[in-house]
């Protein structure tokens, strides 16, 4: 029975996507008129009487969210504030993110020689898709940036992994393109180059032995005789991502007067290690124990405890020790190494802290 389930369902990507589509609509159908509150009304006020050209300066909002503002402006013009179009856009993006998460998780499990990678990948993506924590993002119409930025990040991660496997230049270029789109959608995307590091195989990629025709590249002026791309080895293929990230921060400084827009440098670029450790403890326990659903009196003592310096430093030390044991200990079983790999990606997605700008959907 298990083999039939695996062969006929989990092995069929269209079947998985179809199931995700049905489940999301069963859960969210009653919300099709919801989500036009709070920050969304502020956006409506900013675009009142404005033209599409206002996208370039984000209608006066201090952030480089041109992609987000373009789509939101178009949606308002097409759907108004009560159209079912909003509902279908948001649920479709959520389904797409769940499906891309399934594909990405399956690839990660395959890299760790998991005997049946589809099953844990399916369970992980299902938890993401149906988590109550996602409701705010899928329903609240101003949260388009989280949904779309997550889509670009997952797509970029998958294309990078495909590039490492097949060494086709187009995969790398599409991955970089999605990264750029993500950066101008929301600040979530800044963490993507760091997330790529654990997904990069040792010794790959290398343009010199990539099977790319040098004459083709030269004829299109993509490469010249001296090129930094020629020296890319293990991890060095990520240089373009970090160069784009540097250019993004410079653009923030030039156009907005600070290295980070939106909430500002004090929030987004706060690298207080104790505070980051404290927030990691909060997020990890929130997802593990679902304490956001507890009463205020029930969860407040735990949150305050995690904010204590001793708890934060102890949590950081324990976390680093566990990751070291899982990832680098020679005798660690493969399944435990896999857990360490996934944990590493989870915690990397939470930094920097405060108003987090990294992670899949807002870790509120």
C-alpha positions, 0 to 999 in steps of 0.5 A: 500500500505504501509503495502504491501511495508513493508511486501514484501520488507523491511521485506525481508533481501535478497530483501534489500541486492539485491536492495543495490547491484543493486544501488551500481553497477548503481552508480559505474560501470564506476569507475572499472578502477579507484583508482590506484593513490597517496598512492596506488602507494606508497604501490606498491613501498613498496611491489616491490620485497617483499614476503608475509612475509613482511606483518608482519612489514607492508612492513616497514609502521609504523602501525599495519595494518597487515590485510590490508597489507595481503589483498592488497598484495594478491589483487595486485598479483591476480588482478594486477592494472587494474583488475575488481577484485578490483572493485568487492571487493570494491563494495561488501564490500560497499554493505555489510556495507550498509546492516549491517548498515540496520540491526544494525539500525533496531535493535536500532529502535526496542529497542526504540519500534519504530512501524515500525523499518524497514522503518527508518533503510532502509532510514538511510542505503540508505543515507549511501550507496548512499552518495557522501562522500563515493565515495573516499573510494569505488573508491580509492583502497588504502582505503580498510582498511576503508571498511574492518574495518567498516565491522568488526566493524558493525559485532562486534556491531551486535554480541554484541547485539545478545549476550545481547539478547540470552546470547550465548557465541559464539556471544561474542567470535565472536564479540571479534574476529572481534574486534581484526581483526578490530584493525589490519586492521585500527585504526578506530576500537579503538572506538568500545568498547565505541560505545558498551556502549550505546548499552548495556542493563542495567543489561546485560550481566551476564555469571552466568545466561547465560545458558552456561554449566559450565562443558563445559566451565571448560572442555575446560579451558575457565573458572576456579573456580575464573574468572573475567567473573563471576562478569560481570554485567551491562556494565562489560561484556565489560571488555574483549574489553577494555583489548584487546584495552589496549593490542593493545596500548601496542603492538604499544608501544613495536613494533613501539615505540609509543602508536599509529602508522600511524599518531602518538601519536600527531595526534591520541591521541590528546584529546584537548576538544576544538579541538574535539568540533570544529571538531564535529561541522564541521562534523555535519554541513558537513553532515547536509548541504553538505557544502563539495560540496559548493565553497571554498569561500562559506564554508571557513568562516563557517569552520573558525568560528567553529575553534573559541574557543567561537564557539567550547565551545558553540557548546559543551555546546549546544550538551551536553545539548541537549543530556542530555535533550533527553536521561535523561529527564524523560518526553522526548518522545521515538522518541526524546530519539531515536534521542539522542541515534543516535546522541550520537553514531555519536559523539562518532564515531568522537573521537579522533579528528584531522586525525580522526581514528573513524567513518564509513569511513573517515570523510574527 
